[in-house]
Structures are given as C-alpha cells and as structure tokens.
Amino acid sequence: MFDYDAIIVGAGSVGVPAAMAMGEKNIKTLVLDWRPSPGQGQNKHAIGGIRATHSDPAKILTSQRCLEIFSTWKERFGDDIEWLKGGYTFPVYRKEDEKALRSILPIQKQYGLNIDFVGPDKILKVIPGINPKGLIGGTVSPDDGSASPLLSINAFYRRALSLGVTFQFKEKVTSIMSEGGKVLGVTTESKQYAAPIVIDAAVHVQRTCARPWGSMFPSFRTAMKVPLPNRWSHFLQPWWLICDLLPVRKITIFTRTVTDRWYFALPLIRRSWEPICGKPPCFCPRFVHEW
Ligand SMILES: Cc1cc2nc3c(=O)[nH]c(=O)nc-3n(C[C@H](O)[C@H](O)[C@H](O)COP(=O)(O)OP(=O)(O)OC[C@H]3O[C@@H](n4cnc5c(N)ncnc54)[C@H](O)[C@@H]3O)c2cc1C
C-alpha cells in the first residue's frame, strides 16, 4: 500500500547522505526536491569546512564519523571530492572567547580530538599574516579539514542512485500527509506519494516556504557568510580554515548567528593573493595585516 519505505524532502547536504545511508540498508527511498539537481540549496554556498571540534558529544561523534567518510571517500569509491586535511583555527582576541574555547577543551579531549589552545606565537606560525595586535592565542585542530561541497554531494548522489534510491527533482513538497498522528506520505504540487516514514531534510527553509505542517523539532536559521565565493576558494587552494569570533554589530556585512556572534570562515591561501589580485581581500580586517 505504500509506494516507498521512506521519503526524504530535500536533496541537500542532509538529504542526499541520508538517502545514501538508507540505500545502503536496502530501504526503498524516494528523495524529492523542488530544484533541478542535488545540492542546489545551501549546500552549494558552503565553503566545505569539516570539523569535529564541537562541545556537544553527539555533534563530536557525528562529525568524527563525517571526517572518516570524507577523508576515506576517494580510496573507497574513487571520486576525488577534494578532501584536504588542512586544519582549523579559532584565533582569539578577547578574554571571554579564550575562556569559552578553553572551557570546552576537556570534553573535546575526552572524545579524543586533536585540539589545543596555543599562544600567539603558534597562531602566527599557523596563520602567517594574521594581525598580531591584541592576539591572545587560539585553538588549533590540525586533523580537521575541508572538501568540495559540490563534488561531495554529487559523489554521494551517484552512490545513492547506484544503491537504488529514487530522486525526483523539480517537485515541490507542499504537505506531509498524516492521519491519527501517523505519517502517511507527502503531497507535492503534482502528486501524492505514500510512505510510513518522512524525513524532512529541508527544515532550515521552512520559514521561507511557510510549511503548513510545521516541524516536530525546533529549528534555527543560522546564517554564516564567507568572504570568498566557493568557486574562488577552491581555485585558490584553501589551507587552514579560520573561524573568527567577532563581537556583534562590528561589521555589518556579516550576518548574526543565533549565538549573537558574527561568524565567518576564511580559507587561508598561503601567500597566493599577490599573483591573483595583488593584495589580500579588504573585507577581512583581521587578516590583512603584514601579508
Ligand atoms: C556561506 C555559507 C558557508 C557555509 N560553510 C559551511 C562549512 O564550511 N561547513 C559546514 O559544515 N557548513 C557550512 N555551511 C552550512 C551548510 O551549507 C548548511 O548547514 C547545509 O548545507 C544545510 O544542509 P540542508 O540539507 O539542511 O540544506 P540544503 O543543502 O539547502 O538542502 C535543502 C534542500 O531542500 C530543498 N527544499 C526545500 N524546500 C523544499 C520543498 N518544499 N520541497 C522540495 N524540496 C525542498 C532545497 O531545494 C534544498 O535542495 C555554510 C553555509 C553558508 C550559507
């Protein structure tokens, strides 16, 4: 009576790997996306940083598994997804940021993460050219890295297809069907699909598309802007990923996150600005010094 064992709404960073994992378990899965191909939502805006250095055990464990999948993908499946073990750094200029980052080190170490809080000298070695004025230090986690979001999602998509997952593009889900508290499937603009399980992997856009069914879980629209467009960052060979914790409302071009911090990541290009544009980008005030 059901068309599929499960339906996933959204073929993005969450939906496609979920579909792949379900395909591996022989779960008959349909993925629906209103866009024409996978990864056309937020996925293609991402810079591709992958790190496990979080403070929540569930997030740490999930991210450790992610690092394992991304870092071994090429040897296991042959696609080059541009995995680069380049490391992550959170430079610190404010005492409260130092306190916050130091406070999560015990749990990070408990879960075996290779991360430390180091002084300004080490940060200057890792990020040559960073503004040393007021630099207190920062965390360095050399085992984190990055991969191309576009190459990765397409690799996962091909793998999901080979495992028998069905993808239906240009089809917008308009509601989740349910009866007596049980999910029965989804309605799209043109059809209905029956399944006892529906995974909403488009949650972050729910406010934009004003879902009629709401969400079972609270969701946050966290925003993050990156100073370099994705295509440039790959062209320029990213190395260390730097997360700068800036106080709110200092620089209006950046977007505020739910934690009231301005957040952005810059893939540090090892002294390669000069041949490309002659000078470092003017929109990264912390990183324009002494290049
Ligand atoms: C500038 C920027 C940089 C970032 N950098 C990083 C980074 O370095 N590392 C990192 O881990 N994360 C990064 N992120 C965050 C990351 O991109 C997102 O967290 C992630 O892509 C979200 O995945 P998702 O599957 O929830 O959403 P998406 O990838 O957007 O997928 C949702 C999909 O749902 C589809 N959809 C929506 N509504 C419907 C509907 N009604 N019917 C059918 N389909 C629908 C959309 O078309 C879309 O394809 C960055 C984000 C931005 C904006």
The ligand as an SDF file (V2000), in Angstrom:
LIG
                    3D

 53 58  0  0  0  0  0  0  0  0999 V2000
   28.0310   30.8550    3.0420 C   0  0  0  0  0  0  0  0  0  0  0  0
   27.9020   29.5330    3.7600 C   0  0  0  0  0  0  0  0  0  0  0  0
   29.0410   28.8130    4.1020 C   0  0  0  0  0  0  0  0  0  0  0  0
   28.9290   27.6230    4.7920 C   0  0  0  0  0  0  0  0  0  0  0  0
   30.0510   26.9080    5.0970 N   0  0  0  0  0  0  0  0  0  0  0  0
   29.9630   25.7220    5.7350 C   0  0  0  0  0  0  0  0  0  0  0  0
   31.1210   24.9630    6.0450 C   0  0  0  0  0  0  0  0  0  0  0  0
   32.2480   25.3620    5.7530 O   0  0  0  0  0  0  0  0  0  0  0  0
   30.9550   23.7800    6.6670 N   0  0  0  0  0  0  0  0  0  0  0  0
   29.7150   23.3210    7.0150 C   0  0  0  0  0  0  0  0  0  0  0  0
   29.6180   22.2320    7.5840 O   0  0  0  0  0  0  0  0  0  0  0  0
   28.5940   24.0250    6.7340 N   0  0  0  0  0  0  0  0  0  0  0  0
   28.6940   25.2050    6.1070 C   0  0  0  0  0  0  0  0  0  0  0  0
   27.5750   25.9210    5.8170 N   0  0  0  0  0  0  0  0  0  0  0  0
   26.2940   25.3990    6.2830 C   0  0  0  0  0  0  0  0  0  0  0  0
   25.8010   24.3310    5.3230 C   0  0  0  0  0  0  0  0  0  0  0  0
   25.8410   24.7840    3.9850 O   0  0  0  0  0  0  0  0  0  0  0  0
   24.3620   24.0110    5.7030 C   0  0  0  0  0  0  0  0  0  0  0  0
   24.2780   23.7360    7.0830 O   0  0  0  0  0  0  0  0  0  0  0  0
   23.8770   22.8010    4.9380 C   0  0  0  0  0  0  0  0  0  0  0  0
   24.0800   22.9480    3.5580 O   0  0  0  0  0  0  0  0  0  0  0  0
   22.3950   22.6080    5.2360 C   0  0  0  0  0  0  0  0  0  0  0  0
   22.0180   21.4120    4.6270 O   0  0  0  0  0  0  0  0  0  0  0  0
   20.4990   21.0920    4.3930 P   0  0  0  0  0  0  0  0  0  0  0  0
   20.4120   19.7600    3.7340 O   0  0  0  0  0  0  0  0  0  0  0  0
   19.7670   21.3390    5.6680 O   0  0  0  0  0  0  0  0  0  0  0  0
   20.0270   22.2330    3.3950 O   0  0  0  0  0  0  0  0  0  0  0  0
   20.2100   22.3550    1.8100 P   0  0  0  0  0  0  0  0  0  0  0  0
   21.5330   21.9090    1.3570 O   0  0  0  0  0  0  0  0  0  0  0  0
   19.7600   23.7470    1.4700 O   0  0  0  0  0  0  0  0  0  0  0  0
   19.1220   21.3290    1.2930 O   0  0  0  0  0  0  0  0  0  0  0  0
   17.7370   21.5530    1.4630 C   0  0  0  0  0  0  0  0  0  0  0  0
   17.0760   21.1490    0.1690 C   0  0  0  0  0  0  0  0  0  0  0  0
   15.6760   21.1490    0.3630 O   0  0  0  0  0  0  0  0  0  0  0  0
   15.0690   21.5720   -0.8410 C   0  0  0  0  0  0  0  0  0  0  0  0
   13.7150   22.0090   -0.4860 N   0  0  0  0  0  0  0  0  0  0  0  0
   13.3620   22.9990    0.3490 C   0  0  0  0  0  0  0  0  0  0  0  0
   12.0340   23.0540    0.4760 N   0  0  0  0  0  0  0  0  0  0  0  0
   11.5310   22.0840   -0.3050 C   0  0  0  0  0  0  0  0  0  0  0  0
   10.2140   21.6550   -0.6090 C   0  0  0  0  0  0  0  0  0  0  0  0
    9.1490   22.2380   -0.0640 N   0  0  0  0  0  0  0  0  0  0  0  0
   10.0630   20.6280   -1.4730 N   0  0  0  0  0  0  0  0  0  0  0  0
   11.1310   20.0110   -2.0240 C   0  0  0  0  0  0  0  0  0  0  0  0
   12.4040   20.3910   -1.7830 N   0  0  0  0  0  0  0  0  0  0  0  0
   12.6010   21.4100   -0.9270 C   0  0  0  0  0  0  0  0  0  0  0  0
   16.0010   22.6750   -1.3480 C   0  0  0  0  0  0  0  0  0  0  0  0
   15.8350   22.8740   -2.7440 O   0  0  0  0  0  0  0  0  0  0  0  0
   17.3610   22.1100   -0.9770 C   0  0  0  0  0  0  0  0  0  0  0  0
   17.9620   21.4020   -2.0570 O   0  0  0  0  0  0  0  0  0  0  0  0
   27.6560   27.1180    5.1270 C   0  0  0  0  0  0  0  0  0  0  0  0
   26.5180   27.8320    4.7580 C   0  0  0  0  0  0  0  0  0  0  0  0
   26.6220   29.0190    4.0650 C   0  0  0  0  0  0  0  0  0  0  0  0
   25.3700   29.7550    3.6500 C   0  0  0  0  0  0  0  0  0  0  0  0
  1  2  1  0
  2  3  1  0
  2 52  2  0
  3  4  2  0
  4  5  1  0
  4 50  1  0
  5  6  2  0
  6  7  1  0
  6 13  1  0
  7  8  2  0
  7  9  1  0
  9 10  1  0
 10 11  2  0
 10 12  1  0
 12 13  2  0
 13 14  1  0
 14 15  1  0
 14 50  1  0
 15 16  1  0
 16 17  1  0
 16 18  1  0
 18 19  1  0
 18 20  1  0
 20 21  1  0
 20 22  1  0
 22 23  1  0
 23 24  1  0
 24 25  2  0
 24 26  1  0
 24 27  1  0
 27 28  1  0
 28 29  2  0
 28 30  1  0
 28 31  1  0
 31 32  1  0
 32 33  1  0
 33 34  1  0
 33 48  1  0
 34 35  1  0
 35 36  1  0
 35 46  1  0
 36 37  1  0
 36 45  1  0
 37 38  2  0
 38 39  1  0
 39 40  1  0
 39 45  2  0
 40 41  1  0
 40 42  2  0
 42 43  1  0
 43 44  2  0
 44 45  1  0
 46 47  1  0
 46 48  1  0
 48 49  1  0
 50 51  2  0
 51 52  1  0
 52 53  1  0
M  END
$$$$
